[in-house]
Amino acid sequence: MKSLVLAIGVYNALLWRQMISVGLGAVAWKLGNSG
C-alpha cells in the first residue's frame, strides 16, 4: 500500500513538472513571437 502511494506521488510530481515546463515554453514562445 505504501509503495502505491509513493508511486502516485512520483507520477504526480512528474506530471506537474511536465505541465509547468510546457506552460513556460508556451509563454516564452508567445513572448518571442509578439516581439
mmCIF file of the N, C-alpha and C atoms, coordinates in Angstrom:
data_MODEL
# 
_entry.id   MODEL 
# 
loop_
_atom_site.group_PDB 
_atom_site.id 
_atom_site.type_symbol 
_atom_site.label_atom_id 
_atom_site.label_alt_id 
_atom_site.label_comp_id 
_atom_site.label_asym_id 
_atom_site.label_entity_id 
_atom_site.label_seq_id 
_atom_site.pdbx_PDB_ins_code 
_atom_site.Cartn_x 
_atom_site.Cartn_y 
_atom_site.Cartn_z 
_atom_site.occupancy 
_atom_site.B_iso_or_equiv 
_atom_site.pdbx_formal_charge 
_atom_site.auth_seq_id 
_atom_site.auth_comp_id 
_atom_site.auth_asym_id 
_atom_site.auth_atom_id 
_atom_site.pdbx_PDB_model_num 
ATOM 1   N N  . MET A 1 1  ? 0.838 -1.206 0.000   1.00 0.00 ? 1  MET A N  1 
ATOM 2   C CA . MET A 1 1  ? 0.000 0.000  0.000   1.00 0.00 ? 1  MET A CA 1 
ATOM 3   C C  . MET A 1 1  ? 0.869 1.251  0.000   1.00 0.00 ? 1  MET A C  1 
ATOM 4   N N  . LYS A 1 2  ? 1.938 1.208  0.792   1.00 0.00 ? 2  LYS A N  1 
ATOM 5   C CA . LYS A 1 2  ? 2.822 2.375  0.877   1.00 0.00 ? 2  LYS A CA 1 
ATOM 6   C C  . LYS A 1 2  ? 3.490 2.649  -0.467  1.00 0.00 ? 2  LYS A C  1 
ATOM 7   N N  . SER A 1 3  ? 3.876 1.576  -1.153  1.00 0.00 ? 3  SER A N  1 
ATOM 8   C CA . SER A 1 3  ? 4.551 1.749  -2.447  1.00 0.00 ? 3  SER A CA 1 
ATOM 9   C C  . SER A 1 3  ? 3.596 2.348  -3.473  1.00 0.00 ? 3  SER A C  1 
ATOM 10  N N  . LEU A 1 4  ? 2.306 2.040  -3.354  1.00 0.00 ? 4  LEU A N  1 
ATOM 11  C CA . LEU A 1 4  ? 1.315 2.589  -4.286  1.00 0.00 ? 4  LEU A CA 1 
ATOM 12  C C  . LEU A 1 4  ? 1.206 4.097  -4.096  1.00 0.00 ? 4  LEU A C  1 
ATOM 13  N N  . VAL A 1 5  ? 1.153 4.532  -2.840  1.00 0.00 ? 5  VAL A N  1 
ATOM 14  C CA . VAL A 1 5  ? 1.088 5.969  -2.538  1.00 0.00 ? 5  VAL A CA 1 
ATOM 15  C C  . VAL A 1 5  ? 2.335 6.664  -3.061  1.00 0.00 ? 5  VAL A C  1 
ATOM 16  N N  . LEU A 1 6  ? 3.492 6.027  -2.872  1.00 0.00 ? 6  LEU A N  1 
ATOM 17  C CA . LEU A 1 6  ? 4.758 6.599  -3.335  1.00 0.00 ? 6  LEU A CA 1 
ATOM 18  C C  . LEU A 1 6  ? 4.766 6.715  -4.851  1.00 0.00 ? 6  LEU A C  1 
ATOM 19  N N  . ALA A 1 7  ? 4.272 5.678  -5.535  1.00 0.00 ? 7  ALA A N  1 
ATOM 20  C CA . ALA A 1 7  ? 4.234 5.691  -6.999  1.00 0.00 ? 7  ALA A CA 1 
ATOM 21  C C  . ALA A 1 7  ? 3.323 6.808  -7.504  1.00 0.00 ? 7  ALA A C  1 
ATOM 22  N N  . ILE A 1 8  ? 2.177 6.988  -6.850  1.00 0.00 ? 8  ILE A N  1 
ATOM 23  C CA . ILE A 1 8  ? 1.244 8.049  -7.257  1.00 0.00 ? 8  ILE A CA 1 
ATOM 24  C C  . ILE A 1 8  ? 1.886 9.420  -7.031  1.00 0.00 ? 8  ILE A C  1 
ATOM 25  N N  . GLY A 1 9  ? 2.606 9.559  -5.920  1.00 0.00 ? 9  GLY A N  1 
ATOM 26  C CA . GLY A 1 9  ? 3.276 10.827 -5.628  1.00 0.00 ? 9  GLY A CA 1 
ATOM 27  C C  . GLY A 1 9  ? 4.330 11.157 -6.673  1.00 0.00 ? 9  GLY A C  1 
ATOM 28  N N  . VAL A 1 10 ? 5.116 10.165 -7.065  1.00 0.00 ? 10 VAL A N  1 
ATOM 29  C CA . VAL A 1 10 ? 6.149 10.372 -8.089  1.00 0.00 ? 10 VAL A CA 1 
ATOM 30  C C  . VAL A 1 10 ? 5.502 10.716 -9.424  1.00 0.00 ? 10 VAL A C  1 
ATOM 31  N N  . TYR A 1 11 ? 4.426 10.005 -9.762  1.00 0.00 ? 11 TYR A N  1 
ATOM 32  C CA . TYR A 1 11 ? 3.724 10.258 -11.028 1.00 0.00 ? 11 TYR A CA 1 
ATOM 33  C C  . TYR A 1 11 ? 3.167 11.675 -11.056 1.00 0.00 ? 11 TYR A C  1 
ATOM 34  N N  . ASN A 1 12 ? 2.561 12.107 -9.950  1.00 0.00 ? 12 ASN A N  1 
ATOM 35  C CA . ASN A 1 12 ? 2.011 13.459 -9.878  1.00 0.00 ? 12 ASN A CA 1 
ATOM 36  C C  . ASN A 1 12 ? 3.115 14.507 -10.004 1.00 0.00 ? 12 ASN A C  1 
ATOM 37  N N  . ALA A 1 13 ? 4.256 14.259 -9.367  1.00 0.00 ? 13 ALA A N  1 
ATOM 38  C CA . ALA A 1 13 ? 5.371 15.204 -9.436  1.00 0.00 ? 13 ALA A CA 1 
ATOM 39  C C  . ALA A 1 13 ? 5.861 15.341 -10.872 1.00 0.00 ? 13 ALA A C  1 
ATOM 40  N N  . LEU A 1 14 ? 5.992 14.209 -11.571 1.00 0.00 ? 14 LEU A N  1 
ATOM 41  C CA . LEU A 1 14 ? 6.453 14.245 -12.966 1.00 0.00 ? 14 LEU A CA 1 
ATOM 42  C C  . LEU A 1 14 ? 5.422 14.944 -13.846 1.00 0.00 ? 14 LEU A C  1 
ATOM 43  N N  . LEU A 1 15 ? 4.136 14.673 -13.591 1.00 0.00 ? 15 LEU A N  1 
ATOM 44  C CA . LEU A 1 15 ? 3.068 15.277 -14.389 1.00 0.00 ? 15 LEU A CA 1 
ATOM 45  C C  . LEU A 1 15 ? 3.070 16.791 -14.208 1.00 0.00 ? 15 LEU A C  1 
ATOM 46  N N  . TRP A 1 16 ? 3.200 17.248 -12.947 1.00 0.00 ? 16 TRP A N  1 
ATOM 47  C CA . TRP A 1 16 ? 3.216 18.683 -12.683 1.00 0.00 ? 16 TRP A CA 1 
ATOM 48  C C  . TRP A 1 16 ? 4.428 19.343 -13.325 1.00 0.00 ? 16 TRP A C  1 
ATOM 49  N N  . ARG A 1 17 ? 5.584 18.665 -13.238 1.00 0.00 ? 17 ARG A N  1 
ATOM 50  C CA . ARG A 1 17 ? 6.798 19.242 -13.822 1.00 0.00 ? 17 ARG A CA 1 
ATOM 51  C C  . ARG A 1 17 ? 6.641 19.389 -15.329 1.00 0.00 ? 17 ARG A C  1 
ATOM 52  N N  . GLN A 1 18 ? 6.012 18.407 -15.963 1.00 0.00 ? 18 GLN A N  1 
ATOM 53  C CA . GLN A 1 18 ? 5.813 18.455 -17.409 1.00 0.00 ? 18 GLN A CA 1 
ATOM 54  C C  . GLN A 1 18 ? 4.845 19.580 -17.768 1.00 0.00 ? 18 GLN A C  1 
ATOM 55  N N  . MET A 1 19 ? 3.742 19.694 -17.010 1.00 0.00 ? 19 MET A N  1 
ATOM 56  C CA . MET A 1 19 ? 2.747 20.736 -17.276 1.00 0.00 ? 19 MET A CA 1 
ATOM 57  C C  . MET A 1 19 ? 3.361 22.122 -17.113 1.00 0.00 ? 19 MET A C  1 
ATOM 58  N N  . ILE A 1 20 ? 4.161 22.296 -16.057 1.00 0.00 ? 20 ILE A N  1 
ATOM 59  C CA . ILE A 1 20 ? 4.793 23.598 -15.803 1.00 0.00 ? 20 ILE A CA 1 
ATOM 60  C C  . ILE A 1 20 ? 5.782 23.939 -16.916 1.00 0.00 ? 20 ILE A C  1 
ATOM 61  N N  . SER A 1 21 ? 6.587 22.971 -17.329 1.00 0.00 ? 21 SER A N  1 
ATOM 62  C CA . SER A 1 21 ? 7.577 23.227 -18.384 1.00 0.00 ? 21 SER A CA 1 
ATOM 63  C C  . SER A 1 21 ? 6.880 23.552 -19.700 1.00 0.00 ? 21 SER A C  1 
ATOM 64  N N  . VAL A 1 22 ? 5.775 22.858 -19.991 1.00 0.00 ? 22 VAL A N  1 
ATOM 65  C CA . VAL A 1 22 ? 5.026 23.133 -21.224 1.00 0.00 ? 22 VAL A CA 1 
ATOM 66  C C  . VAL A 1 22 ? 4.416 24.529 -21.146 1.00 0.00 ? 22 VAL A C  1 
ATOM 67  N N  . GLY A 1 23 ? 3.884 24.893 -19.981 1.00 0.00 ? 23 GLY A N  1 
ATOM 68  C CA . GLY A 1 23 ? 3.289 26.220 -19.801 1.00 0.00 ? 23 GLY A CA 1 
ATOM 69  C C  . GLY A 1 23 ? 4.335 27.317 -19.974 1.00 0.00 ? 23 GLY A C  1 
ATOM 70  N N  . LEU A 1 24 ? 5.507 27.133 -19.371 1.00 0.00 ? 24 LEU A N  1 
ATOM 71  C CA . LEU A 1 24 ? 6.574 28.127 -19.503 1.00 0.00 ? 24 LEU A CA 1 
ATOM 72  C C  . LEU A 1 24 ? 7.032 28.228 -20.949 1.00 0.00 ? 24 LEU A C  1 
ATOM 73  N N  . GLY A 1 25 ? 7.101 27.094 -21.633 1.00 0.00 ? 25 GLY A N  1 
ATOM 74  C CA . GLY A 1 25 ? 7.513 27.092 -23.038 1.00 0.00 ? 25 GLY A CA 1 
ATOM 75  C C  . GLY A 1 25 ? 6.519 27.863 -23.891 1.00 0.00 ? 25 GLY A C  1 
ATOM 76  N N  . ALA A 1 26 ? 5.218 27.688 -23.614 1.00 0.00 ? 26 ALA A N  1 
ATOM 77  C CA . ALA A 1 26 ? 4.188 28.398 -24.377 1.00 0.00 ? 26 ALA A CA 1 
ATOM 78  C C  . ALA A 1 26 ? 4.285 29.900 -24.139 1.00 0.00 ? 26 ALA A C  1 
ATOM 79  N N  . VAL A 1 27 ? 4.512 30.291 -22.891 1.00 0.00 ? 27 VAL A N  1 
ATOM 80  C CA . VAL A 1 27 ? 4.641 31.722 -22.564 1.00 0.00 ? 27 VAL A CA 1 
ATOM 81  C C  . VAL A 1 27 ? 5.856 32.316 -23.260 1.00 0.00 ? 27 VAL A C  1 
ATOM 82  N N  . ALA A 1 28 ? 6.985 31.612 -23.213 1.00 0.00 ? 28 ALA A N  1 
ATOM 83  C CA . ALA A 1 28 ? 8.207 32.095 -23.857 1.00 0.00 ? 28 ALA A CA 1 
ATOM 84  C C  . ALA A 1 28 ? 8.003 32.198 -25.365 1.00 0.00 ? 28 ALA A C  1 
ATOM 85  N N  . TRP A 1 29 ? 7.280 31.229 -25.944 1.00 0.00 ? 29 TRP A N  1 
ATOM 86  C CA . TRP A 1 29 ? 7.021 31.235 -27.393 1.00 0.00 ? 29 TRP A CA 1 
ATOM 87  C C  . TRP A 1 29 ? 6.157 32.433 -27.767 1.00 0.00 ? 29 TRP A C  1 
ATOM 88  N N  . LYS A 1 30 ? 5.132 32.717 -26.951 1.00 0.00 ? 30 LYS A N  1 
ATOM 89  C CA . LYS A 1 30 ? 4.255 33.866 -27.228 1.00 0.00 ? 30 LYS A CA 1 
ATOM 90  C C  . LYS A 1 30 ? 5.044 35.169 -27.124 1.00 0.00 ? 30 LYS A C  1 
ATOM 91  N N  . LEU A 1 31 ? 5.875 35.283 -26.091 1.00 0.00 ? 31 LEU A N  1 
ATOM 92  C CA . LEU A 1 31 ? 6.674 36.496 -25.914 1.00 0.00 ? 31 LEU A CA 1 
ATOM 93  C C  . LEU A 1 31 ? 7.643 36.667 -27.080 1.00 0.00 ? 31 LEU A C  1 
ATOM 94  N N  . GLY A 1 32 ? 8.238 35.579 -27.526 1.00 0.00 ? 32 GLY A N  1 
ATOM 95  C CA . GLY A 1 32 ? 9.188 35.641 -28.636 1.00 0.00 ? 32 GLY A CA 1 
ATOM 96  C C  . GLY A 1 32 ? 8.502 36.033 -29.933 1.00 0.00 ? 32 GLY A C  1 
ATOM 97  N N  . ASN A 1 33 ? 7.277 35.570 -30.146 1.00 0.00 ? 33 ASN A N  1 
ATOM 98  C CA . ASN A 1 33 ? 6.574 35.860 -31.396 1.00 0.00 ? 33 ASN A CA 1 
ATOM 99  C C  . ASN A 1 33 ? 5.956 37.251 -31.395 1.00 0.00 ? 33 ASN A C  1 
ATOM 100 N N  . SER A 1 34 ? 5.605 37.768 -30.212 1.00 0.00 ? 34 SER A N  1 
ATOM 101 C CA . SER A 1 34 ? 4.964 39.080 -30.154 1.00 0.00 ? 34 SER A CA 1 
ATOM 102 C C  . SER A 1 34 ? 5.958 40.172 -30.528 1.00 0.00 ? 34 SER A C  1 
ATOM 103 N N  . GLY A 1 35 ? 7.244 39.957 -30.195 1.00 0.00 ? 35 GLY A N  1 
ATOM 104 C CA . GLY A 1 35 ? 8.260 40.966 -30.487 1.00 0.00 ? 35 GLY A CA 1 
ATOM 105 C C  . GLY A 1 35 ? 8.875 40.652 -31.800 1.00 0.00 ? 35 GLY A C  1 
# 
